[in-house]
Amino acid sequence: MSADNSDSKNPILSVIGNAFLILVPVSLIVMLGIVGIAFLGGGGMEEVKAEAAVAAATPAPAPPAGAAAPAPAVGAEVASAPAPAGGGTAAIDPAVMALGKASYAMCAACHGPDGAGIKVGTFLMAPSLIGSKILLGDPDLSLLVTLKGIAKENMNYMGMMASLAAGLDDQKLAAVLTYTRNEWGNSAPPVTVEQSAAARAKYAGVNAPAGVKRTEIETIVGAHK
């Protein structure tokens, strides 16, 4: 009797087994297809957003002299006036911000990717750059500090601000300061390549191999105006 029962069940088990072998691969293929479509769709949206951003940043050609300006399309929002040159990323070349963000990688180890400073227990590796008076004030202050570094005089911060003069050329120096002055809620005028070159030249004679003292930053800048 057991042999008969076993033989009668074998065809059923065989059908179930075959169905299982077919359905599992099909289900996996369908799932992979859904994920692939979602990924490609997301990538497509990012490309559309990027193209839209480029198109928005490209100024429209000026109308011929004497021609009336075209009226805005029905339902279209009237663009606001460009942000003043006094600060804000809207007034800054996106390429400069991108270069500054890339150059900031060497600073993030202490100041953190969010600019708030990396914490080591209850201490900070470096001060926060958010709302920093040295960073957002006279550009010469942050230029001097970046070029010469800051001397370590106490344990207020665990890290040490070393000179970045050799690691940043004038273009990258201007870009990284422009980026940090206009990131994380900060807003300040961009630092130009000309300002960076001028600072490198006028602070070249400052003898501070271990960095300038915090209490002397403003004094040094004032002496070189």
N, C-alpha and C positions, 0 to 999 in steps of 0.2 A: 504494500500500500504506500509506503514511503517513497518508493521509487517512482510509482505512478504519479504521486502528488508532485514530486520534484520535477518530473518531465512535463507535467501540465503547467507548472509555474514558470519554467524556463522561458517559453516564448514571451510571456508578459514581461519578465525581467529584462529580456533581451530588447524588447520594444522601448521600455523605459530607459534603459541604458543608452540605446542609440539616440533617443530624443534628447537626453541630457548632453550627450557628446556634441549634438548639433546646436542646441539652444545656447550653451555656454559661450562657444566662440562667436556666435551671432550677436549675443548680448554685448560681449566685449567690443566687437567691431562697431556696434551702434553707439556705445558709450564713447569710444575713441573718436568717432565721427562727430558726436555732439560737442565734445571738448575741443576738437580741432576747429569746428565752425565758430565756436565762441571765441577761441583765441584769435582766429583770423579776423573775425568781426571786430574784436577789440583793437587789433592792430590797425585795421582799416579806419576805425574811428580816430585813433591817435594820429594817423597820417592826415586825415581830413582836418583835425584840429590844428596840426602843425602847418598845413597849407593855408588854413584860414588865418593863423597868426601871422604868417609871412605876408599874406595878402593885405591884412589889416595894417601891417607895419610899412608897407610900400606906399609912398604917397602917390596920389593920382596926378596925372600930367596937368600942368597949368593950362587954362583955356587961353586961346589967342588973345593978344592985346585988344582991348575994346569989346570983347565978347562978354555977354552976361553969364554969370555963374549959373550952372544948371540947378534947377529946383530939386529938392530931395524927393525921393519916391514916396508915394502915398503910404502912410503907416510906418515909414522909416524913422528911426530916432535921429535927432540932430546931434552930431558929434560935439562933445564939449571941447572947450579950448584946451590946447596942449598944456601939460603941467609946467609950471615955472621951472627955470633952470636951477632953482635953489635946492632941489632935492627930490627924491622919489624915483623909483625905478622907471616910471613912465617917461622920464626925461633922459634916460640912459640907454645907450646902444645895447641891445640884448647880447651881442657878441662880447662886449666888455664884461657883462655880468657872467656870461658862460666861462670866459677865461678866468675871471676872478674866483668863481666857484671851484674850478679845477685847481687853481693855484692855492686855494685855501686848504687843500688836503694836508699840506705840511703843518698847518696851524691847528687842524682839528684834533690832533693827538693830545693837545693840552686844553685848547679852548672849547673843544667838543663840536660835533656836527651841527648842534643847535646854537652855538655861540655862547652857551651859558656856563662853560667851564666844566671839565671832567672832574667828578668827585672821587676822592680817595678817602674813604671813611667820612670823617667830618670836615676834611680839608678839601680845597680845590687845587687842581694842578695849575690853573691860571685864572685870572679874573674874567668875569663875564664881559662879553663885548656888547651886550644889550644895554643901550643907553649910556655906554662908556663916554665920559667927558673927553678923555684923551683921543678916542677914536672919532667922535662926532664933532669935535671942536676944530680949531685951526688945523688944516691938513698937515702942516709942518710938524705938529706934535706926533701924529701917528707915523709920519714918514721918518722922523728921527728915531723913534722907538723901533720901527721895523728894520731900519738900516744898521742901527748900533746895538740893539738889544737893551735889556734892563738888568742892572746889577742885582744879584740876589743878596739882600741884606738881612733878611729874617725868614721866619717860617710862615708868613702870611699865606704864601702859595708854595706848593710842593715843587712845582716845575721852575724852570729858569728860562727867561726870554732871551734866546741867543740871537745874534745878528743874522739877518736873512739877506744881507746885501749881496752875497755871492750866489745865492739860490734864486734870486728874483731879478730879472733885468728890469729896465724902466717900464716896459709895457706891462709885465706881469705885476710889478709893484703897484702901478696905478690901478690895475684891474682888481687886485685882491683887496685893496683899500676901498675902492669904489663898491665892490660887492659887499664887504662887511659893513660899510656905512649905510647900505640900503637893503639889508637883509634882517630877518627876525624882528620886523617892526621898526628898525632904524631908518632914518631918513636924513640925508645930508648930501651936499653937492658932490658930484663925482670928482675924483682926483685924476688929473691929466698926466699924460706921459711927460709933458714939459715940466710939470711940477715935480715929478719924480726925479727927472734928470737934474733939475736945479738943486733939489735937496741932496742928491748924491754928491754933487760937486761942493756945495757949501758946508756939508757936514763931514767931508772927507778928512778934514784936519782935526776933528774932535777926537781927543785921545781917551778912548773908553774901551779898551780891549775886553773888559768883563761886562760891558754894558753901562749905560748911563744910570745914575741914581734917579729914583722916582721924583725926589724933591728938587732935582736940578733940570728936569725936562723943560719946563716953561722958561727957565732962566737961559738955557742954551738956545732955545728957539728964539727968544727975544734978542739975544746977543747977535744973532745971524740975520736979523731982518734988514 
